[in-house]
Amino acid sequence: MQNVLITGAAGFIGSNFVHYWLEKYPDHNVTILDALTYAGNKHNLADLSENSKLNLVVGSICDDDLVKELLDRANIDTIIHFAAESHVDRSITEPDAFIDTNIVGTHVLLRNAKDYWLGGENNKPHHFHHVSTDEVYGTLSPTDPAFSETTAYAPNSPYAASKAASDHLVRAYHHTFGLNVTASSCLNNCGPYYFPEKIIPLCLLSILAGRAPPIYSDGQQIYDWLYVDDHSRLCVDDHI
């Protein structure tokens, strides 16, 4: 595997992943597809701007023609799919964008990957890794055991439901068409390039500005956190 397409890689987790990937595989060709919406920032990749192995393409994963062109032009053999609308609060006020990006966009990637990798007489070596979230499993009470791969899906927000749907599409493309896929459902990440509206920077910035930090519901929620470089390492070493 030498030619990698990473979607959503100008965002928080994706940009950290690009840094990790190019440090581990400096000879690989990496194409980034990112729409550069509010959560994507090309400055997250500024220190890699002179790297000849990196190509940033501004566009949407919902753009069928663009996805098809990139797979062929860059001879892509590996897709790592981070691109997603991912903020729970936004999914409550603006759910349409989550359906379009997380479900339709994932299907555009899968369909074009299937056609490109499995469409000829000889199947091309390939790998599709889908980055999901533990939100698809719902909410834990203080006495519940931790989520596992066998936990039943119970999404509680439009965001979580759209990611659950994309998970099922990835699974279906493996079982129906034989696409070589893996998926990871990580918990909350923290680290460099964290988007400021997320809970840790939002609370810190509120305190620094002399404002009360936001309290959600009754404030009794329990969160687990994973350092973003550990997420990148686990994705690469355990799945890709």
C-alpha positions as CSV (number, residue, x, y, z in Angstrom):
1,M,0.0,0.0,0.0
2,Q,1.6,3.2,-1.2
3,N,-1.1,5.7,-2.3
4,V,-3.4,6.8,0.4
5,L,-6.5,9.0,0.4
6,I,-7.4,10.5,3.7
7,T,-10.7,12.3,4.0
8,G,-11.4,15.1,6.4
9,A,-7.6,15.3,7.1
10,A,-7.6,19.1,7.7
11,G,-9.7,18.6,10.8
12,F,-8.6,17.8,14.4
13,I,-8.1,14.1,14.4
14,G,-7.4,13.8,10.6
15,S,-4.6,16.3,10.6
16,N,-2.9,14.6,13.6
17,F,-3.3,11.3,11.7
18,V,-1.6,12.8,8.6
19,H,1.4,13.9,10.7
20,Y,1.6,10.4,12.2
21,W,1.3,8.6,8.9
22,L,3.9,10.6,7.1
23,E,6.3,10.2,10.0
24,K,5.8,6.5,9.9
25,Y,5.6,6.1,6.1
26,P,7.6,9.0,4.6
27,D,7.7,7.4,1.1
28,H,3.9,7.0,0.8
29,N,1.9,9.4,-1.4
30,V,-0.9,11.0,0.6
31,T,-3.9,12.7,-0.9
32,I,-6.1,14.7,1.4
33,L,-9.8,15.4,0.5
34,D,-11.3,18.0,2.7
35,A,-14.2,20.5,2.2
36,L,-12.5,23.0,4.6
37,T,-15.8,23.7,6.4
38,Y,-15.8,25.3,9.9
39,A,-14.0,22.2,11.4
40,G,-11.3,21.9,8.7
41,N,-8.3,24.2,8.8
42,K,-5.4,23.9,6.3
43,H,-3.2,25.6,8.8
44,N,-3.3,22.3,10.8
45,L,-1.1,21.0,7.9
46,A,1.0,24.1,7.4
47,D,4.3,22.5,8.5
48,L,3.8,19.8,5.8
49,S,3.1,22.3,3.0
50,E,6.6,21.7,1.4
51,N,6.2,17.9,1.6
52,S,6.1,16.6,-2.0
53,K,4.3,13.5,-0.9
54,L,1.3,15.4,0.3
55,N,-1.5,16.8,-1.9
56,L,-4.4,18.7,-0.5
57,V,-7.6,18.7,-2.6
58,V,-10.4,21.0,-1.5
59,G,-13.7,19.3,-2.1
60,S,-16.6,17.2,-0.8
61,I,-16.8,13.5,-0.3
62,C,-20.3,13.8,-1.7
63,D,-18.8,14.9,-5.1
64,D,-19.1,11.7,-7.1
65,D,-17.0,12.9,-10.1
66,L,-14.2,14.3,-7.8
67,V,-13.9,11.1,-5.8
68,K,-13.8,9.0,-8.9
69,E,-11.1,11.2,-10.5
70,L,-8.9,11.2,-7.4
71,L,-9.0,7.4,-7.0
72,D,-7.9,7.0,-10.6
73,R,-5.4,9.9,-10.9
74,A,-3.6,9.1,-7.7
75,N,-3.9,5.3,-8.1
76,I,-5.3,5.1,-4.6
77,D,-5.0,1.8,-2.8
78,T,-5.9,2.8,0.7
79,I,-8.7,5.1,2.0
80,I,-8.8,6.3,5.6
81,H,-12.2,8.0,6.1
82,F,-12.3,10.7,8.8
83,A,-14.6,13.2,7.0
84,A,-17.8,13.7,9.0
85,E,-20.0,16.2,10.6
86,S,-19.3,15.4,14.2
87,H,-20.7,17.9,16.7
88,V,-23.8,16.6,18.6
89,D,-25.2,20.1,19.3
90,R,-25.0,21.1,15.6
91,S,-26.7,17.8,14.7
92,I,-29.7,18.8,16.7
93,T,-30.1,22.2,15.1
94,E,-28.8,21.3,11.6
95,P,-29.4,17.6,11.0
96,D,-29.5,17.7,7.2
97,A,-25.8,18.3,6.9
98,F,-25.1,15.2,9.0
99,I,-27.2,13.0,6.7
100,D,-25.6,14.4,3.6
101,T,-21.9,14.1,4.7
102,N,-22.0,11.1,7.1
103,I,-24.3,8.8,5.1
104,V,-24.4,10.0,1.5
105,G,-20.7,11.0,1.5
106,T,-19.6,7.6,3.0
107,H,-21.7,5.8,0.3
108,V,-20.1,7.9,-2.5
109,L,-16.7,6.8,-1.2
110,L,-17.6,3.2,-0.8
111,R,-19.3,2.9,-4.2
112,N,-16.4,4.5,-6.1
113,A,-13.9,2.5,-4.1
114,K,-15.7,-0.7,-5.0
115,D,-15.9,0.2,-8.7
116,Y,-12.2,1.2,-8.8
117,W,-10.8,-1.7,-6.8
118,L,-13.1,-4.5,-7.7
119,G,-14.4,-3.5,-11.1
120,G,-11.9,-5.1,-13.3
121,E,-10.9,-8.7,-14.1
122,N,-8.2,-8.6,-11.5
123,N,-9.1,-7.1,-8.1
124,K,-6.6,-4.4,-6.9
125,P,-5.0,-4.8,-3.5
126,H,-6.9,-2.3,-1.3
127,H,-8.0,-1.3,2.2
128,F,-10.8,1.0,3.4
129,H,-10.7,2.1,7.0
130,H,-13.7,3.8,8.4
131,V,-13.3,6.0,11.5
132,S,-16.5,5.9,13.6
133,T,-17.4,6.9,17.2
134,D,-18.5,5.3,20.4
135,E,-21.6,7.6,20.2
136,V,-23.2,4.9,18.0
137,Y,-23.6,2.8,21.2
138,G,-25.6,5.4,23.1
139,T,-25.1,6.5,26.7
140,L,-23.6,4.7,29.7
141,S,-25.0,4.9,33.2
142,P,-22.4,5.2,36.0
143,T,-22.8,1.4,36.7
144,D,-22.7,0.2,33.1
145,P,-19.7,-1.7,31.8
146,A,-17.6,-0.1,29.1
147,F,-18.7,-0.3,25.4
148,S,-17.2,-3.2,23.4
149,E,-17.5,-4.4,19.8
150,T,-20.5,-6.5,20.8
151,T,-22.5,-3.6,22.4
152,A,-25.8,-3.1,20.7
153,Y,-26.2,0.1,18.6
154,A,-28.3,2.7,20.3
155,P,-27.6,6.2,18.8
156,N,-29.2,9.0,20.7
157,S,-28.6,12.0,18.4
158,P,-28.8,12.7,14.7
159,Y,-25.0,12.7,14.7
160,A,-24.8,9.3,16.3
161,A,-27.5,7.9,14.1
162,S,-25.8,9.2,10.9
163,K,-22.5,7.6,12.0
164,A,-24.3,4.3,12.8
165,A,-25.8,4.3,9.3
166,S,-22.3,4.8,7.8
167,D,-21.0,2.0,9.9
168,H,-23.7,-0.3,8.5
169,L,-22.9,0.8,4.9
170,V,-19.2,-0.1,5.4
171,R,-20.1,-3.5,6.8
172,A,-22.6,-4.1,4.0
173,Y,-20.0,-3.3,1.3
174,H,-17.7,-5.9,2.8
175,H,-20.3,-8.6,3.1
176,T,-22.0,-7.9,-0.2
177,F,-19.1,-7.0,-2.5
178,G,-16.0,-8.3,-0.7
179,L,-14.5,-4.9,-0.1
180,N,-11.6,-5.1,2.3
181,V,-12.7,-2.9,5.3
182,T,-11.9,-2.2,8.9
183,A,-13.6,0.3,11.3
184,S,-12.7,1.8,14.6
185,S,-15.1,3.4,17.1
186,C,-13.0,5.6,19.3
187,L,-14.1,7.7,22.3
188,N,-13.4,11.4,22.8
189,N,-10.0,12.6,21.5
190,C,-8.0,15.5,22.8
191,G,-4.7,17.0,21.7
192,P,-3.2,19.5,19.2
193,Y,-5.5,21.3,16.7
194,Y,-8.6,20.6,18.9
195,F,-11.5,22.6,17.5
196,P,-12.4,25.4,20.0
197,E,-16.1,24.6,20.3
198,K,-15.4,21.2,21.7
199,I,-15.9,20.7,25.4
200,I,-12.3,20.9,26.8
201,P,-11.2,24.1,24.9
202,L,-14.7,25.6,25.3
203,C,-14.5,25.2,29.1
204,L,-10.9,26.4,29.3
205,L,-11.6,29.5,27.1
206,S,-14.7,30.3,29.1
207,I,-12.8,30.2,32.4
208,L,-9.9,32.3,31.0
209,A,-12.5,34.8,29.8
210,G,-14.1,35.0,33.2
211,R,-17.2,33.2,32.1
212,A,-18.8,30.1,33.7
213,P,-18.0,27.0,31.7
214,P,-21.0,25.3,30.0
215,I,-22.9,22.6,32.0
216,Y,-24.8,20.1,30.0
217,S,-28.0,18.6,31.5
218,D,-27.3,17.9,35.2
219,G,-23.5,17.9,34.8
220,Q,-23.2,14.3,35.9
221,Q,-21.9,12.9,32.6
222,I,-18.7,10.9,32.7
223,Y,-16.3,11.2,29.7
224,D,-13.4,9.1,28.7
225,W,-10.6,10.7,26.7
226,L,-8.0,9.4,24.4
227,Y,-4.9,11.3,23.3
228,V,-5.1,11.9,19.6
229,D,-1.7,10.4,18.8
230,D,-2.7,7.2,20.6
231,H,-5.8,7.1,18.3
232,S,-3.6,7.4,15.3
233,R,-1.2,4.7,16.5
234,L,-4.0,2.3,17.3
235,C,-5.7,2.9,13.9
236,V,-2.4,2.2,12.0
237,D,-1.0,-0.6,14.1
238,D,-4.3,-2.5,14.8
239,H,-6.4,-1.9,11.7
240,I,-4.5,-0.7,8.6
